[in-house]
Amino acid sequence: MSPGPHPDDTGAPRSARYPRDATPDQPGRPHQPGWLADLADALRSARPDELQSRNHVPATNGARPAAVLMLLGDGPAGTDILLIERAPDLRSHGGQPAFPGGATDPCDASPAATALREAREEVGLDPECVQVLATGPALYLPPSDFLVTPVLAWWHTPCSVAPLDSNETSSVARVPVATLADPVNRVLAHHPRTGYRGPAFRAHGMFIWGFTGGLLAALLRMGGWERPWLPAEQVEAPVAAISAPSDAERAPELTGESG
């Protein structure tokens, strides 16, 4: 996918068409950027190894399905993406940034339904304010044995969001794509215990790495936002003691060294 000749404020390409599974603008809805079509197509056709920051590992037969919501919107600083920060006291990946999301429930009809339900439960996101555009390939996270499907959506009518349970989620942020694309905010994360190396970002006081950092890097590339890196600064990723998580904590365990 190549960027069009008229980039917007973040460098994303413009297009005259809409995603195949989206509808043109409806009365009362803000304009939907045409470049979303190319981004949705790129996610649909992506291979797992193009979205993960580590070599792709085949899933085990018992891997638990899950989904995350990559929610783009038109914010005060241009196109932005919704991220949460997990509560610092959680035994597994406490304090780490992530996309809203978690494990699939039996009542969920699709990965999109899982991602929207989790976002509603975590931060109060109203699904009626969101248009799902595409889903990507399921990605296996060996440490937690999850098979995670990324779901791309457009926040056509931004609504108020905030942590609903401070024991699970400490904060919510709309992070501008332009901030993530700025090479000064991008580094290489190294986890000394596992040997993991992958893309990471400093934004809104957060250090975003692992599974979430890898998906953000792929999103920048697919959206045509990626800019040449400065000489890569290597940063040691946070190391936290990880004990066996409870059932309540397993659902959102989709961050950090799971990348």
C-alpha positions in Angstrom: 0.0 0.0 0.0 1.5 3.4 -1.0 0.4 6.7 0.6 -1.7 9.0 -1.6 -0.5 12.3 -2.9 -2.4 14.4 -0.3 -1.5 13.2 3.2 -3.5 14.5 6.2 -2.0 15.9 9.4 -0.5 12.6 10.4 0.8 11.5 7.0 -2.0 9.0 6.4 -3.1 8.5 2.7 -6.4 9.8 1.5 -8.8 7.7 -0.6 -12.1 8.3 -2.2 -13.5 4.9 -1.3 -14.8 3.3 1.9 -13.9 0.0 3.6 -15.8 -2.9 2.1 -17.6 -3.6 5.4 -18.3 0.0 6.1 -21.1 2.3 4.9 -20.7 5.9 3.6 -21.3 8.7 6.0 -24.7 8.7 7.6 -26.6 11.8 8.7 -25.4 13.0 12.1 -22.1 11.2 11.9 -18.8 13.0 11.4 -17.0 12.4 8.1 -15.1 9.1 7.9 -11.6 9.5 6.4 -11.2 7.7 3.1 -7.7 6.4 4.1 -9.4 4.0 6.5 -10.2 1.8 3.4 -6.5 1.1 2.7 -5.7 0.5 6.4 -8.6 -1.9 6.8 -7.6 -3.8 3.6 -4.0 -4.0 4.9 -5.1 -5.5 8.2 -7.4 -8.1 6.5 -4.6 -9.3 4.3 -1.7 -9.2 6.9 0.1 -12.3 7.9 0.6 -13.0 11.6 4.4 -12.5 11.3 3.7 -9.0 9.9 1.9 -8.0 13.0 4.0 -9.5 15.8 7.3 -8.2 16.9 8.6 -11.7 17.5 8.8 -14.6 15.1 5.4 -16.1 14.6 4.8 -19.2 16.8 2.0 -21.7 15.9 -0.9 -21.8 18.4 -1.5 -24.8 20.6 -4.7 -26.6 20.3 -5.9 -25.4 23.7 -5.1 -21.7 23.1 -7.8 -19.4 24.5 -9.4 -17.0 22.0 -9.2 -13.3 22.8 -9.5 -9.9 21.0 -8.2 -6.4 21.3 -9.7 -3.2 20.0 -7.5 -0.9 17.9 -9.8 2.2 18.0 -8.9 5.2 15.9 -10.6 8.5 16.2 -10.4 12.1 15.1 -9.0 13.9 18.2 -7.8 17.4 19.0 -4.3 16.6 17.7 -5.4 14.7 14.6 -5.9 10.9 14.3 -5.5 9.2 17.6 -5.8 5.7 19.1 -7.3 4.6 22.4 -5.0 2.9 25.0 -5.5 1.9 28.6 -3.0 1.4 31.4 -3.4 -1.5 33.6 -3.6 -1.1 37.4 -0.1 -1.1 38.9 -0.9 -3.7 41.6 -2.0 -6.4 39.2 0.1 -9.5 39.7 0.5 -9.9 35.9 1.8 -7.0 33.8 0.7 -4.4 36.3 1.1 -0.8 35.1 1.6 -1.7 31.4 -0.3 0.0 28.6 -2.5 -2.0 26.3 -5.4 -1.9 23.9 -8.8 -2.5 25.4 -9.6 -6.2 25.1 -9.5 -9.6 26.7 -10.6 -13.2 26.6 -13.6 -14.3 24.6 -16.8 -15.2 26.5 -19.3 -17.9 25.3 -21.8 -15.1 24.5 -19.5 -13.3 22.1 -20.5 -13.9 18.5 -17.2 -12.7 17.0 -13.8 -11.2 17.8 -15.3 -7.8 17.3 -18.0 -8.6 19.8 -15.3 -9.6 22.3 -13.3 -6.4 21.7 -16.3 -4.1 22.1 -17.6 -5.9 25.2 -14.3 -5.7 26.9 -13.9 -2.0 26.0 -17.3 -1.3 27.5 -16.5 -3.2 30.7 -13.1 -1.6 31.0 -13.7 2.0 30.1 -17.4 2.4 29.4 -17.0 2.7 25.6 -20.5 2.9 24.0 -20.5 0.4 21.0 -23.0 2.6 19.2 -20.3 5.2 18.8 -17.9 2.8 17.1 -17.8 1.3 13.6 -15.9 -2.0 13.2 -13.9 -1.9 10.0 -11.8 -5.1 9.8 -10.2 -7.9 11.8 -6.7 -9.2 11.4 -5.3 -12.7 11.7 -5.3 -14.3 15.2 -1.9 -13.9 16.9 -0.6 -16.4 19.4 0.9 -15.3 22.7 2.9 -18.2 24.1 3.4 -17.0 27.7 -0.4 -16.8 28.3 -1.6 -19.3 25.7 -4.0 -16.8 24.2 -4.9 -16.5 20.5 -5.6 -12.8 20.1 -7.5 -11.2 17.1 -6.9 -7.5 16.5 -10.0 -5.6 15.6 -9.8 -2.2 13.8 -12.5 0.3 14.4 -13.4 4.0 13.8 -14.7 6.1 16.7 -17.2 8.1 14.6 -18.8 9.7 17.6 -16.4 10.0 20.5 -18.0 9.4 23.9 -16.7 9.8 27.4 -14.4 7.0 28.6 -12.7 6.4 31.9 -11.6 3.4 34.0 -14.6 1.6 35.5 -12.6 -0.5 37.9 -9.5 1.0 39.4 -8.3 -2.4 40.5 -8.0 -3.4 36.8 -7.4 -0.2 34.8 -5.6 2.8 36.1 -6.0 5.3 33.2 -7.2 5.8 29.7 -5.5 7.9 27.0 -6.2 9.0 23.4 -2.7 8.9 22.0 -2.1 10.9 18.7 -0.7 8.8 15.9 1.6 11.7 15.1 3.2 11.3 18.6 3.7 7.5 18.0 5.1 8.2 14.5 7.7 10.7 15.7 11.0 8.9 15.7 12.1 10.7 18.9 9.4 8.7 20.8 10.3 5.3 19.4 12.9 3.0 20.9 13.9 -0.7 20.9 12.8 -2.6 24.0 14.9 -5.4 25.4 13.7 -7.7 28.1 16.7 -9.1 30.0 15.0 -12.2 31.4 13.4 -13.5 28.1 15.8 -11.9 25.6 12.8 -10.3 23.9 13.6 -7.3 21.6 10.9 -5.3 19.8 9.6 -1.8 19.0 8.5 0.4 21.9 7.1 3.9 22.3 7.2 6.7 24.9 3.9 8.6 24.9 1.7 10.3 27.4 4.0 9.2 30.2 3.7 5.5 29.2 6.3 3.0 28.0 4.4 1.0 25.4 6.1 -2.3 24.4 5.6 -6.0 23.9 2.5 -7.2 22.1 0.9 -3.7 22.1 4.1 -2.0 20.9 4.4 -4.6 18.1 0.8 -4.0 16.9 1.3 -0.2 17.1 4.4 -0.5 14.9 2.5 -2.6 12.4 -0.4 -0.1 12.4 2.0 2.8 11.7 3.5 0.9 8.8 0.2 -0.2 7.3 -1.3 3.3 7.7 1.5 4.9 5.9 2.5 6.9 9.0 5.9 5.3 9.7 8.9 7.6 9.5 12.6 6.7 9.3 14.0 5.8 12.7 16.7 7.7 14.4 19.6 5.4 15.4 17.7 2.9 17.6 18.0 3.6 21.3 17.8 0.3 23.2 15.8 0.5 26.5 15.5 -2.3 29.1 11.9 -3.3 29.4 10.3 -3.2 32.8 10.8 -6.5 34.7 8.0 -7.5 37.1 7.6 -10.6 39.2 4.9 -12.6 37.5 2.9 -15.1 39.6 0.1 -17.3 38.4 -2.7 -14.9 37.5 -6.2 -15.4 38.8 -9.1 -16.0 36.4 -10.0 -12.3 36.7 -6.5 -11.3 35.6 -6.1 -13.8 32.8 -8.7 -12.1 30.6 -6.7 -8.8 30.1 -3.3 -10.4 30.1 -2.5 -9.2 26.6 0.5 -6.9 27.1 4.1 -6.8 27.9 6.4 -9.7 27.2 3.5 -11.6 25.7 4.7 -9.8 22.5 
